[in-house]
Amino acid sequence: MKVLHAIFTMETGGAETMLVDIINQQCKTSRVILLIVNNRVNEKLIESIDKNVKIYRLKRTKSNKWQLLSSYFKISSILKTEKPDVIHCHNNKLFLFFYLRKQKTCLTVHGNNLSMMFVRHFEHLFSVSETVRKDIMNRTGKNSEVIYNGIETETYLERNDYEINLETKGEFKIIQISRIVLRSKAQHIAIEALQLLVKKYPERNIKIYFVGDGEDLPVLKDLVTKCGMSRHVSFLGQKDRTWIQNHLKDYHLLIQPSLYEGFGLTIIEGFAAGLPVIASNVDGPKEILNCLNAGLSTEVGNVEDLAQKINLVYENYISGNIPNTNYVLDNKTKLKIFDIQTTVNNYITAYKLIINNKT
């Protein structure tokens, strides 16, 4: 089987990182091609792609309509040469390049509230969560197959120490991993919640670490300064998957206070690393917590509620009671549904149906 994955950019977003994980697994059993249309590419992410994956980079300037026609002819030439069995798009607007081959073209919708342009024209649709599936159905009337994103669950080192030594003023380390985009990932909510705790419990050594980069990083840093929280906040920048697999266990709590989120892969990573997890009771995060029957949910955008949930986790660390709560996952085998191999197997099964025109 030959599969061509198409995407506009390869920056360090959730969809791009997820795609790298998928193709690195798929290339073990199938011939895999990656087509990147635009010139916005993170070279470190490209370097993490298996050498067995054939990569085409068209280097189109984003939003340059004049280059659309030349890109179309380049893609047509690639398709003629490669003759893929399945074309898997990761952006709905890519349909323009493949409309003459729509019988073998599919689309993964990676989040909520995204543009639905051309979506109904794809022969087969995938959604990354039940929440996204319902969003597509409500807005287009078209059904989609839910295939959860996944990680290599067994590669994450696990935390096994659930105590904090108050006598040595041990630091309570909170982590949030996501692009720094306040309108969706809500890092400002995390800072405001921590500010409440610091004011109420000044004797506590609590600090939050932000992993990621994004357009709102200057705004977030300015907020930290204005709130007088510089001593309690650290920006670690972008980290690769290997760093997360090895070091996530070094933190005490993972939070994801998103205002909206189609899935929430970092929540799975938190559980895989043996951490307690707090996530918004919205969209994908809510679905994950319910599916695993683990973690704590917090009201969307509610600073006080997030602060209360963080305090609850902190106090259970002090009492040594974390292992007896459902803040952490009690059985790692529950993560199989969110394992990358499950994701890949489900896609391969779907591809076979597409090839045989049984969708």
C-alpha positions as CSV (number, residue, x, y, z in Angstrom):
1,M,0.0,0.0,0.0
2,K,1.2,3.5,-0.9
3,V,-0.1,6.4,1.2
4,L,0.4,10.1,0.4
5,H,-0.1,12.5,3.3
6,A,-0.7,16.1,2.4
7,I,-0.4,19.1,4.7
8,F,0.1,22.9,4.1
9,T,2.8,23.5,6.8
10,M,5.0,21.5,9.1
11,E,5.3,23.7,12.1
12,T,5.2,22.5,15.7
13,G,1.4,22.3,16.1
14,G,-0.6,19.4,17.4
15,A,-1.7,18.2,13.9
16,E,1.8,18.3,12.5
17,T,3.4,16.5,15.5
18,M,0.7,13.9,15.3
19,L,1.2,13.4,11.6
20,V,5.0,12.7,12.2
21,D,4.1,10.1,14.7
22,I,1.7,8.4,12.4
23,I,3.9,8.3,9.3
24,N,6.9,7.1,11.3
25,Q,4.8,4.1,12.2
26,Q,3.0,3.6,8.9
27,C,6.3,3.5,7.0
28,K,7.2,0.3,8.8
29,T,4.6,-1.6,6.8
30,S,3.6,0.7,3.9
31,R,5.2,3.1,1.4
32,V,4.6,6.6,2.8
33,I,4.9,9.9,1.1
34,L,4.7,13.3,2.8
35,L,3.7,16.4,0.7
36,I,4.2,19.8,2.3
37,V,2.7,22.6,0.2
38,N,3.9,25.8,2.0
39,N,7.4,27.0,3.0
40,R,6.6,27.2,6.7
41,V,8.5,24.3,8.1
42,N,10.2,23.4,11.4
43,E,13.4,21.7,10.4
44,K,13.8,19.8,13.7
45,L,10.4,18.3,13.1
46,I,11.4,17.3,9.6
47,E,14.6,15.7,11.0
48,S,12.4,13.5,13.3
49,I,10.7,11.9,10.3
50,D,11.8,8.4,9.4
51,K,14.2,8.3,6.4
52,N,11.9,5.7,4.7
53,V,9.3,8.5,4.3
54,K,9.7,10.3,0.9
55,I,9.2,14.0,1.3
56,Y,8.1,16.6,-1.3
57,R,8.4,20.2,-0.3
58,L,6.7,22.7,-2.7
59,K,7.8,25.8,-0.7
60,R,4.8,27.9,-1.7
61,T,4.5,31.2,0.2
62,K,1.5,31.1,2.5
63,S,-1.6,32.9,1.1
64,N,0.1,33.5,-2.3
65,K,-2.8,32.8,-4.7
66,W,-0.5,33.2,-7.7
67,Q,1.4,30.1,-6.7
68,L,-1.8,28.0,-6.3
69,L,-1.8,27.1,-10.0
70,S,1.9,26.2,-10.1
71,S,1.4,24.1,-7.0
72,Y,-1.5,22.3,-8.6
73,F,0.6,21.3,-11.6
74,K,3.5,20.2,-9.3
75,I,1.1,18.0,-7.3
76,S,-0.4,16.5,-10.4
77,S,3.1,15.6,-11.6
78,I,3.9,14.0,-8.2
79,L,0.6,12.0,-8.3
80,K,1.4,10.8,-11.8
81,T,4.8,9.7,-10.7
82,E,4.0,8.1,-7.3
83,K,0.5,6.7,-8.0
84,P,-0.6,6.6,-4.4
85,D,-3.4,4.2,-3.3
86,V,-4.7,6.7,-0.8
87,I,-4.4,10.5,-0.4
88,H,-4.7,11.5,3.2
89,C,-5.3,15.3,3.7
90,H,-4.8,17.1,6.9
91,N,-6.4,20.4,5.9
92,N,-9.7,20.7,4.2
93,K,-8.6,23.3,1.7
94,L,-6.2,20.8,0.2
95,F,-9.2,19.3,-1.6
96,L,-8.6,21.9,-4.4
97,F,-5.4,20.0,-5.4
98,F,-7.0,16.6,-5.4
99,Y,-10.6,17.0,-6.6
100,L,-10.0,14.9,-9.7
101,R,-8.9,12.0,-7.5
102,K,-11.5,12.4,-4.7
103,Q,-12.5,8.7,-4.8
104,K,-9.2,7.9,-3.1
105,T,-8.9,11.1,-1.0
106,C,-9.7,11.3,2.7
107,L,-9.5,14.1,5.4
108,T,-8.7,14.2,9.1
109,V,-10.4,17.1,10.9
110,H,-8.0,17.8,13.8
111,G,-10.2,20.1,15.9
112,N,-13.4,21.9,16.6
113,N,-14.7,25.1,15.0
114,L,-12.5,24.8,12.0
115,S,-13.4,25.9,8.5
116,M,-15.8,23.3,6.8
117,M,-15.0,24.5,3.3
118,F,-14.9,21.5,0.9
119,V,-15.4,19.0,3.8
120,R,-18.5,17.5,2.4
121,H,-16.7,16.8,-0.9
122,F,-14.3,14.3,0.7
123,E,-15.2,10.7,0.1
124,H,-14.2,9.7,3.6
125,L,-13.8,11.8,6.8
126,F,-11.9,11.1,10.0
127,S,-12.3,13.0,13.3
128,V,-10.0,12.9,16.2
129,S,-12.7,12.7,18.8
130,E,-16.4,12.2,19.2
131,T,-16.7,15.9,20.0
132,V,-15.2,16.7,16.6
133,R,-17.4,14.2,14.9
134,K,-20.5,15.9,16.3
135,D,-19.2,19.3,15.2
136,I,-18.7,18.1,11.6
137,M,-22.2,16.5,11.6
138,N,-23.9,19.6,13.0
139,R,-22.2,21.9,10.5
140,T,-22.2,19.8,7.3
141,G,-24.6,16.9,7.8
142,K,-21.8,14.5,7.0
143,N,-20.7,11.7,9.3
144,S,-17.0,10.9,10.0
145,E,-15.1,8.0,11.5
146,V,-13.6,8.7,14.9
147,I,-9.9,7.7,15.2
148,Y,-8.3,8.9,18.3
149,N,-4.8,10.4,18.1
150,G,-2.2,8.4,20.0
151,I,1.2,8.3,21.5
152,E,3.8,5.6,22.2
153,T,2.4,5.0,25.7
154,E,5.2,2.6,26.8
155,T,8.0,5.1,26.0
156,Y,7.1,7.6,28.8
157,L,9.0,7.3,32.0
158,E,6.6,7.2,34.9
159,R,6.5,9.1,38.2
160,N,6.5,6.9,41.2
161,D,7.1,9.4,44.0
162,Y,3.9,11.1,45.2
163,E,5.1,13.0,48.2
164,I,6.4,16.6,48.9
165,N,8.9,17.3,51.7
166,L,7.7,20.5,53.4
167,E,10.7,20.5,55.7
168,T,13.0,21.0,52.7
169,K,10.5,23.4,51.1
170,G,10.3,21.0,48.1
171,E,9.0,22.7,45.0
172,F,5.5,21.7,43.7
173,K,6.0,21.7,39.9
174,I,3.0,22.2,37.6
175,I,3.4,21.9,33.8
176,Q,1.3,22.9,30.8
177,I,2.4,21.7,27.3
178,S,0.8,23.5,24.4
179,R,1.2,26.2,21.8
180,I,1.0,29.6,23.6
181,V,-2.3,30.8,22.1
182,L,-4.4,32.4,24.9
183,R,-7.7,32.3,23.0
184,S,-7.7,28.5,23.0
185,K,-5.0,27.1,25.4
186,A,-5.7,29.7,28.1
187,Q,-2.3,29.9,29.8
188,H,-3.4,33.2,31.3
189,I,-6.1,31.3,33.3
190,A,-3.3,29.1,34.7
191,I,-1.3,32.1,35.8
192,E,-4.3,33.8,37.4
193,A,-5.2,30.6,39.3
194,L,-1.6,30.3,40.5
195,Q,-1.6,33.9,41.6
196,L,-4.7,33.2,43.8
197,L,-2.8,30.3,45.5
198,V,0.4,32.2,46.0
199,K,-1.6,35.0,47.7
200,K,-3.5,32.6,49.9
201,Y,-0.6,30.3,50.7
202,P,2.6,32.5,50.5
203,E,4.6,29.8,52.3
204,R,4.2,27.3,49.5
205,N,6.9,26.8,46.9
206,I,4.7,26.4,43.8
207,K,5.8,27.0,40.2
208,I,4.3,26.5,36.8
209,Y,6.4,25.6,33.7
210,F,5.1,26.3,30.2
211,V,6.4,24.1,27.4
212,G,5.7,25.5,23.9
213,D,6.0,28.6,21.8
214,G,3.4,30.7,20.0
215,E,2.1,34.0,18.9
216,D,1.0,35.1,22.4
217,L,4.3,34.4,24.2
218,P,5.2,38.1,24.6
219,V,1.7,38.8,25.9
220,L,1.9,36.0,28.4
221,K,5.4,37.1,29.6
222,D,4.0,40.6,30.1
223,L,1.1,39.3,32.1
224,V,3.5,37.3,34.4
225,T,5.5,40.5,35.1
226,K,2.4,42.6,35.7
227,C,1.0,40.0,38.1
228,G,4.3,39.9,40.0
229,M,4.6,36.1,39.3
230,S,8.0,35.9,37.7
231,R,9.4,33.8,40.6
232,H,6.6,31.3,40.1
233,V,6.6,30.9,36.3
234,S,9.2,29.5,33.9
235,F,9.1,29.3,30.1
236,L,10.9,26.3,28.8
237,G,10.3,26.9,25.1
238,Q,9.6,24.2,22.5
239,K,10.6,20.7,23.5
240,D,10.6,17.6,21.3
241,R,8.8,14.4,22.1
242,T,11.9,12.6,23.4
243,W,12.3,15.3,26.1
244,I,8.7,15.0,27.1
245,Q,8.9,11.2,27.3
246,N,11.9,11.4,29.6
247,H,11.2,14.5,31.7
248,L,7.4,14.8,32.1
249,K,7.6,12.5,35.2
250,D,9.8,15.2,36.9
251,Y,6.7,17.3,37.4
252,H,3.9,16.9,40.0
253,L,0.8,17.9,38.0
254,L,-0.2,18.5,34.3
255,I,-2.9,21.0,33.6
256,Q,-4.8,21.8,30.4
257,P,-7.3,24.7,31.1
258,S,-8.2,25.1,27.4
259,L,-11.2,27.2,26.4
260,Y,-11.8,24.8,23.5
261,E,-9.9,21.8,22.4
262,G,-10.7,19.1,19.7
263,F,-8.8,16.4,21.5
264,G,-5.9,17.1,23.9
265,L,-2.9,14.8,23.3
266,T,-0.9,16.2,26.2
267,I,-3.6,14.9,28.6
268,I,-2.7,11.4,27.4
269,E,1.0,12.2,27.9
270,G,0.4,13.3,31.5
271,F,-1.4,10.1,32.3
272,A,1.3,8.0,30.6
273,A,3.9,9.7,32.7
274,G,2.0,8.9,35.9
275,L,1.0,12.4,36.7
276,P,-2.3,13.8,38.1
277,V,-4.1,15.7,35.4
278,I,-6.5,18.7,35.5
279,A,-8.3,19.6,32.3
280,S,-11.2,21.7,31.2
281,N,-14.6,20.0,31.1
282,V,-15.0,20.9,27.5
283,D,-14.8,19.1,24.1
284,G,-11.9,16.6,23.7
285,P,-10.4,16.9,27.2
286,K,-13.8,16.0,28.8
287,E,-14.1,13.1,26.5
288,I,-10.6,11.8,27.5
289,L,-11.2,12.1,31.2
290,N,-14.5,10.3,30.9
291,C,-13.1,7.6,28.8
292,L,-10.3,6.9,31.2
293,N,-12.3,7.6,34.4
294,A,-9.3,9.6,35.7
295,G,-8.1,13.1,36.3
296,L,-10.0,16.2,37.6
297,S,-12.1,18.5,35.4
298,T,-12.3,22.2,35.9
299,E,-14.9,24.7,34.7
300,V,-13.9,26.4,31.5
301,G,-12.4,29.8,32.1
302,N,-13.0,29.6,35.9
303,V,-9.9,30.8,37.6
304,E,-11.2,30.1,41.1
305,D,-12.2,26.5,40.3
306,L,-8.8,25.8,38.7
307,A,-7.1,27.1,41.8
308,Q,-9.2,24.9,44.0
309,K,-8.4,21.8,41.9
310,I,-4.7,22.6,42.0
311,N,-4.8,23.0,45.8
312,L,-6.7,19.7,46.1
313,V,-3.9,17.9,44.2
314,Y,-1.2,19.7,46.3
315,E,-2.9,18.7,49.6
316,N,-3.1,15.0,48.5
317,Y,0.6,15.1,47.7
318,I,1.3,16.4,51.2
319,S,-0.8,13.6,52.7
320,G,0.8,11.0,50.4
321,N,-2.7,10.1,49.2
322,I,-2.3,10.7,45.4
323,P,-2.0,6.9,44.5
324,N,-5.4,6.3,46.2
325,T,-7.2,8.9,44.1
326,N,-8.4,8.9,40.5
327,Y,-6.3,12.0,39.8
328,V,-3.8,9.5,38.3
329,L,-4.5,6.6,36.0
330,D,-4.8,3.4,38.0
331,N,-4.0,1.1,35.1
332,K,-1.8,2.0,32.2
333,T,-3.4,-0.6,30.0
334,K,-6.4,1.7,29.8
335,L,-4.3,3.9,27.5
336,K,-4.3,1.3,24.7
337,I,-7.2,3.1,23.0
338,F,-4.9,6.1,22.8
339,D,-1.7,4.3,21.7
340,I,-0.2,5.3,18.4
341,Q,-0.3,1.7,17.2
342,T,-4.0,1.6,17.7
343,T,-4.3,4.9,15.7
344,V,-2.2,3.5,12.9
345,N,-4.0,0.2,12.7
346,N,-7.4,2.0,12.5
347,Y,-6.2,4.2,9.7
348,I,-4.8,1.2,7.7
349,T,-8.1,-0.6,8.1
350,A,-9.9,2.5,6.8
351,Y,-7.5,2.9,3.9
352,K,-8.2,-0.7,2.7
353,L,-11.9,0.1,2.7
354,I,-11.3,3.3,0.7
355,I,-9.1,1.4,-1.8
356,N,-11.8,-1.2,-2.3
357,N,-14.5,1.5,-2.5
358,K,-16.4,0.1,0.5
359,T,-16.9,3.4,2.2
